[in-house]
Amino acid sequence: MTSSRFPLAATGVALMLVLSGCAPMHNDDAPLAQKTPPQQLDTKLPPELAHGWPGSDWWRDYHDSQINTLVERSLKDSPDLAVVQQRIRLAQAQTQMQEASDGPQMDFSANIERQKMSQEGVMGPFALTDPAAGTTGPYYTNGNFGLTASWDLDLWGKNRSEVEAKVGVMRAKQAELAQAKQVISANVVRLYWDMQTLLALKDVKQQTLAAQKNIVNVETNLYAHGINSSVDDVESNIDFVKTQQQIDDIDGRINIAKSQLAAITGDAHAAANIKSVPLPKVSSRVPDHMGYELLARRPDLQEAHWYIESSLSSVDAAKAAFYPDVNLSAFLQNDALHLSDLFRGSAQQMGVIGGFTLPIFDSGRLNANLDIVRAESNLSIASYNKAVVGAVNDVEKAASQLNAVAAENEHQRTILQGTQKLKALAQARYKAGIISGARMSAATLPDLSEQAKAIQLHGQWLNADVQLISALGGGYQAGKA
């Protein structure tokens, strides 16, 4: 009884001695703490502008078929998305490769070799021809075939941690794809509304130009009859030319917007044939309460989060490398010095091997690797914390900007009501024959000027709305990329 226990006890003591001799792991730095948004972000928006998170197809809320077409085309054939999609496929393949290496392996192999034996070597007797000994040297054609199998037991989870690290990278790439889609769709919608703002502004400027032309024609006629001074005529011409300059500038900006849309969508025809539509009344999508949920609604934050998860798994794998590696292998094969004997039962051989490797002295390689992956992990956490702070600031800034532009639009509507009353009064006086057509045209200019300001403010409102949607994540939800 005692004698049977001795080998087991001796084995245990030997194992303890071996383990105690492994390469020492120095003190590992603690990971950085991860930031989270406050429980509630103070967006300070009026209640009528709070309608919850934007949907995944948020641009459809504008109810404009041209926007829908442009966004769909931009997402369909985008070179930027193609690059990210290939990154995802690469990450998936790398994950599958790592998963496969963690399981048991089996191979079949077969070899044929023609060789000449050396008389001066260990196999010297086989270089001679001795039928009694079975040697027919010095030339031999030997062969072997059979199965070999191996399995790394991964007792400390090193391989599993490496798989988890690859999975984290793959999920980060999926979030990166969602972020790229968000950026592209936001740019398309922003450019589209910029163009519609310019088209509406051009229409007002053309009305202004027509009124100014009427004034110039009347003043020119009065001057020709000696009724008016030349100074008034010059001033009216200057205003007329300035308006022409503004229209030329608007045309140039419209062409630039068309070119940018053509580049993003890959459809120059659709971009060049955009029709003018009325600017919509915007209802911003801002939830009443925002906090931790922002983390799941921003694809860039999810991307950073998954890089952290990947880096932490890499740290676990680096720590597991300090411990013994145990693996099993086995073989079943036929091996013969002569091909004629290869398929005989006597040529069969088999075996099972238990492998055990333990790092004892590595000149600090394992500790250096642990320091590297820990530093990379802390860098990922620091980048994530920076992104969280930036996301909170983006939301608060965009919400404040939208609130300010909304107030300006409200004031501008009040101003327009006043100028439109003055214009209506001038038109009534003109119809009654109290004032001339030139004075009636002059009376419409203040209203047209305020209309132009209202259109520009409306365009700023739309731009701020798209900016806020982007700050909120553009309808993204974690796990739905």
PEDAWO-V209851 format. One record per backbone hydrogen bond with DSSP energy under -1.0 kcal/mol. NH is the residue of the N-H (numbers start at 1). CO is the residue of the C=O. E is the energy in kcal/mol with one decimal. If there is no record, write none. Layout:
NH,CO,E / NH,CO,E
This chain:
5,1,-1.1 / 6,2,-1.2 / 9,5,-2.5 / 10,6,-2.9 / 11,7,-2.2 / 12,8,-2.1 / 13,9,-2.5 / 14,10,-2.4 / 15,11,-2.4 / 16,12,-2.2 / 17,13,-2.3 / 18,14,-2.3 / 19,15,-2.8 / 20,16,-2.2 / 22,19,-1.6 / 23,359,-3.0 / 41,290,-1.3 / 43,41,-1.2 / 49,46,-2.1 / 50,47,-1.8 / 58,55,-1.1 / 60,57,-2.0 / 61,58,-1.6 / 62,59,-1.3 / 63,60,-1.7 / 68,64,-1.9 / 69,65,-2.3 / 70,66,-2.3 / 71,67,-2.8 / 72,68,-2.3 / 73,69,-2.2 / 74,70,-2.1 / 75,71,-2.1 / 76,72,-1.4 / 77,73,-1.7 / 82,78,-1.9 / 83,79,-1.9 / 84,80,-1.8 / 85,81,-2.8 / 86,82,-1.8 / 87,83,-1.6 / 88,84,-2.1 / 89,85,-2.2 / 90,86,-2.3 / 91,87,-2.4 / 92,88,-2.6 / 93,89,-2.3 / 94,90,-2.4 / 95,91,-2.1 / 96,92,-2.5 / 97,93,-2.2 / 98,94,-2.2 / 99,95,-2.6 / 100,96,-2.3 / 101,97,-1.8 / 103,100,-1.1 / 105,150,-3.1 / 107,148,-3.0 / 109,146,-2.1 / 111,144,-2.9 / 113,142,-3.1 / 115,140,-2.5 / 117,138,-2.8 / 124,121,-1.7 / 126,123,-1.2 / 127,124,-2.0 / 128,125,-1.3 / 130,135,-2.3 / 134,130,-1.2 / 135,130,-2.0 / 137,128,-2.0 / 140,115,-2.5 / 142,113,-2.0 / 143,336,-2.0 / 144,111,-2.1 / 145,334,-1.8 / 146,109,-1.9 / 147,332,-3.1 / 148,107,-2.5 / 149,330,-2.8 / 150,105,-2.3 / 151,328,-2.7 / 153,326,-2.0 / 157,154,-1.1 / 161,157,-2.3 / 162,158,-1.9 / 163,159,-2.1 / 164,160,-2.4 / 165,161,-2.1 / 166,162,-1.7 / 167,163,-2.3 / 168,164,-2.3 / 169,165,-1.8 / 170,166,-2.2 / 171,167,-2.4 / 172,168,-2.0 / 173,169,-2.1 / 174,170,-1.7 / 175,171,-2.0 / 176,172,-2.0 / 177,173,-1.9 / 178,174,-1.7 / 179,175,-2.2 / 180,176,-2.3 / 181,177,-2.3 / 182,178,-2.1 / 183,179,-2.4 / 184,180,-2.3 / 185,181,-2.6 / 186,182,-2.4 / 187,183,-2.2 / 188,184,-2.4 / 189,185,-2.5 / 190,186,-2.5 / 191,187,-2.5 / 192,188,-2.4 / 193,189,-2.4 / 194,190,-2.0 / 195,191,-2.3 / 196,192,-2.4 / 197,193,-2.3 / 198,194,-2.1 / 199,195,-2.5 / 200,196,-2.2 / 201,197,-2.4 / 202,198,-2.6 / 203,199,-1.7 / 204,200,-1.6 / 205,201,-2.4 / 206,202,-2.2 / 207,203,-1.7 / 208,204,-2.4 / 209,205,-2.6 / 210,206,-2.1 / 211,207,-2.1 / 212,208,-2.6 / 213,209,-2.4 / 214,210,-1.9 / 215,211,-1.9 / 216,212,-2.7 / 217,213,-2.6 / 218,214,-2.1 / 219,215,-2.8 / 220,216,-2.7 / 221,217,-2.0 / 222,218,-2.4 / 223,219,-2.6 / 224,220,-2.0 / 225,221,-1.0 / 226,223,-1.6 / 227,222,-2.9 / 234,230,-2.0 / 235,231,-2.3 / 236,232,-2.1 / 237,233,-1.9 / 238,234,-2.2 / 239,235,-2.2 / 240,236,-2.1 / 241,237,-2.6 / 242,238,-2.5 / 243,239,-2.0 / 244,240,-1.7 / 245,241,-2.3 / 246,242,-2.3 / 247,243,-2.2 / 248,244,-2.3 / 249,245,-2.4 / 250,246,-2.3 / 251,247,-2.5 / 252,248,-2.0 / 253,249,-2.2 / 254,250,-2.5 / 255,251,-2.2 / 256,252,-1.9 / 257,253,-2.3 / 258,254,-2.3 / 259,255,-2.2 / 260,256,-2.4 / 261,257,-2.5 / 262,258,-2.5 / 263,259,-2.0 / 264,260,-2.1 / 265,261,-2.9 / 266,262,-1.9 / 271,267,-1.9 / 272,268,-2.1 / 273,269,-1.1 / 286,284,-1.1 / 294,291,-1.5 / 295,292,-1.6 / 302,298,-2.0 / 303,299,-2.4 / 304,300,-2.0 / 305,301,-2.4 / 306,302,-2.4 / 307,303,-1.6 / 308,304,-1.5 / 309,305,-2.2 / 310,306,-2.4 / 311,307,-2.2 / 312,308,-2.6 / 313,309,-1.8 / 314,310,-1.8 / 315,311,-1.8 / 316,312,-2.0 / 317,313,-2.2 / 318,314,-2.2 / 319,315,-2.1 / 320,316,-2.3 / 321,317,-1.1 / 322,319,-1.6 / 323,320,-1.5 / 325,357,-3.1 / 327,355,-2.0 / 328,151,-2.7 / 329,353,-2.5 / 330,149,-2.6 / 331,351,-2.3 / 332,147,-2.6 / 333,349,-2.8 / 334,145,-3.1 / 335,347,-2.6 / 336,143,-2.3 / 339,141,-1.1 / 341,338,-1.5 / 342,339,-1.3 / 344,341,-1.5 / 347,344,-1.4 / 348,345,-1.4 / 349,333,-3.2 / 351,331,-2.0 / 353,329,-3.7 / 355,327,-3.9 / 357,325,-2.4 / 365,362,-1.4 / 368,364,-2.3 / 369,365,-2.4 / 370,366,-2.3 / 371,367,-2.4 / 372,368,-2.1 / 373,369,-2.5 / 374,370,-2.3 / 375,371,-2.3 / 376,372,-2.6 / 377,373,-2.1 / 378,374,-2.7 / 379,375,-2.2 / 380,376,-2.0 / 381,377,-2.2 / 382,378,-2.7 / 383,379,-2.3 / 384,380,-2.1 / 385,381,-2.8 / 386,382,-2.1 / 387,383,-2.1 / 388,384,-2.4 / 389,385,-2.1 / 390,386,-2.4 / 391,387,-2.5 / 392,388,-2.3 / 393,389,-2.2 / 394,390,-2.5 / 395,391,-2.2 / 396,392,-2.4 / 397,393,-2.8 / 398,394,-2.7 / 399,395,-2.7 / 400,396,-2.3 / 401,397,-2.5 / 402,398,-2.4 / 403,399,-2.3 / 404,400,-2.4 / 405,401,-2.6 / 406,402,-2.3 / 407,403,-1.9 / 408,404,-2.1 / 409,405,-2.4 / 410,406,-1.9 / 411,407,-2.1 / 412,408,-2.5 / 413,409,-2.1 / 414,410,-1.4 / 415,411,-2.1 / 416,412,-2.6 / 417,413,-1.9 / 418,414,-1.4 / 419,415,-2.3 / 420,416,-2.6 / 421,417,-1.3 / 422,418,-1.9 / 423,419,-2.2 / 424,420,-2.4 / 425,421,-2.2 / 426,422,-2.1 / 427,423,-2.4 / 428,424,-2.0 / 429,425,-2.2 / 430,426,-2.3 / 431,427,-2.3 / 432,428,-1.6 / 433,430,-1.2 / 434,429,-2.7 / 440,436,-2.0 / 441,437,-2.4 / 442,438,-2.4 / 443,439,-1.9 / 448,444,-2.3 / 449,445,-2.5 / 450,446,-2.2 / 451,447,-2.2 / 452,448,-2.1 / 453,449,-1.7 / 454,450,-2.4 / 455,451,-2.3 / 456,452,-2.1 / 457,453,-2.4 / 458,454,-2.3 / 459,455,-2.3 / 460,456,-2.0 / 461,457,-2.2 / 462,458,-2.3 / 463,459,-2.3 / 464,460,-2.5 / 465,461,-2.1 / 466,462,-2.3 / 467,463,-2.2 / 468,464,-2.3 / 469,465,-2.2 / 470,466,-2.2 / 471,467,-2.1 / 472,468,-1.8 / 473,470,-1.4 / 474,469,-2.6 / 476,473,-1.3 / 478,296,-1.5 / 480,477,-2.3
